[in-house]
Amino acid sequence: MSDVSSVGNDVLSQFGPKPRETDNRNELGKNEFLELMIAQMNNQSPLDPQSNEEFVAQLAQFSSVESLENLNITADSMASQLRSSQALQASAMVGRDVMVLGDSTLVAGEGGLNTIVDLPGATSNVKMSIYNASGALVFEEQLGQQSGGDLNYNWPGTTVSGEPLPAGRYRVAAEARYDGQMQQVNTYVSANVDSVSIASDGQVTLNLAGMGSVGISEVKEIQ
C-alpha cells in the first residue's frame, strides 16, 4: 500500500482559519475536510502510521474550519438584518426634514430655516448672515456671547425689518470671534427627504430637496 500520509498532511494543512473568499467553488467545507481525514487514516502506511499528536492536530484543524464556517454564516445573517433595518428606518424618513452639513438649501418661506452652528469653543460673539440666490445679503443678526458646541438657530424667513421673503434657495453664513477676529464656522441646514435609494451592497442614500444625495450616516438630526 502506498504511503499517502505525508501527502494527506500537506493537503489538510491548508484548512486552517483563513479569510473567506468571494468565489468558494474551490473551497472544501467541514464535510470534505472530514472525508479527507478519514481517507488518510484508511490509506496510511502500516509501517509508518499516523501519530496521536498528528491526529489530534488534524482534529483541531477540523474544529477550526467548522467554527469559522459557522461564524461566517452568523456574520452574513447579522449583516443582512442590519441592512434591512437601515432600509426600514430610512424609508420612514421620506417627507421629513433632516439636518446635514452645508450652508445652502431650499426654504419654503413660511417657517424660515433651521440651522445648527458648530462652535469649536466658547466665543464672545456669533454673527448670522442670510443671502438669497443672487448672493445679496437679506438678513443679519448678532447673537453675542455663546458657549462652545451646537448652537441652534432659526431664521424666520424675513428681512431684518420683519418683511417676509419669498420661497427659494438661501445661503446661511455663521461667523464666530476667535483670537480677536471673526472666523467662518461650519453649519448644518435643514432639508426635506424626497426619497431613499438602497444600493445593491445595502448602502442607504437619502435624496434631499435642493441638496442632492447624502449618506444616511451624514445626518446629524431628524426633525
ChimeraX attribute file (.defattr): number of C-alpha atoms within 10 A of each C-alpha:
attribute: neighborCount
match mode: 1-to-1
recipient: residues
	/A:1	8
	/A:2	8
	/A:3	15
	/A:4	15
	/A:5	20
	/A:6	12
	/A:7	10
	/A:8	17
	/A:9	17
	/A:10	10
	/A:11	13
	/A:12	18
	/A:13	11
	/A:14	11
	/A:15	18
	/A:16	14
	/A:17	15
	/A:18	10
	/A:19	7
	/A:20	11
	/A:21	9
	/A:22	6
	/A:23	7
	/A:24	9
	/A:25	7
	/A:26	7
	/A:27	10
	/A:28	14
	/A:29	14
	/A:30	18
	/A:31	11
	/A:32	11
	/A:33	20
	/A:34	16
	/A:35	11
	/A:36	17
	/A:37	20
	/A:38	12
	/A:39	14
	/A:40	20
	/A:41	16
	/A:42	11
	/A:43	15
	/A:44	19
	/A:45	15
	/A:46	10
	/A:47	8
	/A:48	9
	/A:49	12
	/A:50	16
	/A:51	9
	/A:52	9
	/A:53	9
	/A:54	11
	/A:55	14
	/A:56	11
	/A:57	13
	/A:58	20
	/A:59	15
	/A:60	13
	/A:61	20
	/A:62	22
	/A:63	15
	/A:64	17
	/A:65	20
	/A:66	16
	/A:67	14
	/A:68	18
	/A:69	16
	/A:70	12
	/A:71	12
	/A:72	13
	/A:73	11
	/A:74	12
	/A:75	12
	/A:76	12
	/A:77	11
	/A:78	12
	/A:79	12
	/A:80	12
	/A:81	12
	/A:82	13
	/A:83	16
	/A:84	13
	/A:85	11
	/A:86	15
	/A:87	19
	/A:88	11
	/A:89	13
	/A:90	19
	/A:91	16
	/A:92	12
	/A:93	18
	/A:94	17
	/A:95	14
	/A:96	14
	/A:97	19
	/A:98	23
	/A:99	20
	/A:100	24
	/A:101	18
	/A:102	18
	/A:103	17
	/A:104	22
	/A:105	21
	/A:106	21
	/A:107	23
	/A:108	14
	/A:109	16
	/A:110	13
	/A:111	12
	/A:112	19
	/A:113	22
	/A:114	20
	/A:115	23
	/A:116	23
	/A:117	23
	/A:118	18
	/A:119	21
	/A:120	14
	/A:121	13
	/A:122	14
	/A:123	18
	/A:124	14
	/A:125	17
	/A:126	23
	/A:127	17
	/A:128	17
	/A:129	16
	/A:130	23
	/A:131	17
	/A:132	18
	/A:133	13
	/A:134	9
	/A:135	10
	/A:136	11
	/A:137	15
	/A:138	15
	/A:139	19
	/A:140	17
	/A:141	13
	/A:142	12
	/A:143	13
	/A:144	12
	/A:145	13
	/A:146	16
	/A:147	13
	/A:148	13
	/A:149	13
	/A:150	16
	/A:151	14
	/A:152	12
	/A:153	14
	/A:154	11
	/A:155	18
	/A:156	17
	/A:157	24
	/A:158	18
	/A:159	15
	/A:160	12
	/A:161	7
	/A:162	10
	/A:163	9
	/A:164	14
	/A:165	17
	/A:166	14
	/A:167	14
	/A:168	13
	/A:169	16
	/A:170	22
	/A:171	21
	/A:172	22
	/A:173	18
	/A:174	23
	/A:175	20
	/A:176	28
	/A:177	19
	/A:178	16
	/A:179	8
	/A:180	9
	/A:181	9
	/A:182	16
	/A:183	13
	/A:184	14
	/A:185	15
	/A:186	15
	/A:187	23
	/A:188	23
	/A:189	24
	/A:190	27
	/A:191	27
	/A:192	23
	/A:193	23
	/A:194	17
	/A:195	17
	/A:196	20
	/A:197	16
	/A:198	15
	/A:199	8
	/A:200	7
	/A:201	7
	/A:202	15
	/A:203	14
	/A:204	21
	/A:205	20
	/A:206	25
	/A:207	20
	/A:208	24
	/A:209	18
	/A:210	16
	/A:211	16
	/A:212	12
	/A:213	16
	/A:214	16
	/A:215	14
	/A:216	19
	/A:217	11
	/A:218	13
	/A:219	14
	/A:220	14
	/A:221	13
	/A:222	13
	/A:223	12
